Amino acid sequence: MKRNITLEEITDGKIYGLNDMVKADCLDCRGCSDCCRGMGNTISLDPLDIHRLKRNLNMDFRELMAKCVELSNIDGVMLPNLKMLEGKDRCVFLSGAGRCEIHSARPGICRLFPLGRYYHDRTHSYILQVNECSNKNRSKIKVSKWIDTENLNEFEEYIDNWHFLIRDIQDNIGKFSPSEHQKMNMKLLNLFFVMPFSENEFYSQCSNRIANMRNQFFI
């Protein structure tokens, strides 16, 4: 979702790369779980997030939808997000002890927090969101280590390709007829979330599917 704010409003004024040190480490959170509560539908999930959840929970997309995922309309595009526990306004994977039950498979947004991505020139950099984390005594950590994701070069390329596919679709929604719009959303959901990816070929397969999507809908 596009945010109509300036970097000065939400950051420390710096732009970070993967090798930069940033004050993001909350020292294992030490019992704090504020960022897992009251998030509504804002924890959007990308194909890698769903791939990880399927593998970790041994579920297909239909089962994830029944347990922990829902769909939201994000500027005309139907995308999955994590559910909040009904009546308790906290993540479905937050334990009673305030710990994440899927930490090794946690979504990209959770891995990144309190960092964010600043997209520019068809790529991205990282920012520190200074008003998001309630822990003010954070220590410095290298951005690449904080993200905690393997195959970083492939991951970074994937992040850009996925983000700008969705951004380009959103920017061109007005060109679709209602039937084309529905067809596009169904294709997106099936291609990137319902259909499984091979364990060791996620990035190459996702790249091919993104190209398929762009070719079919002339994006």
Disulfide bonds with the S-S distance in Angstrom:
none
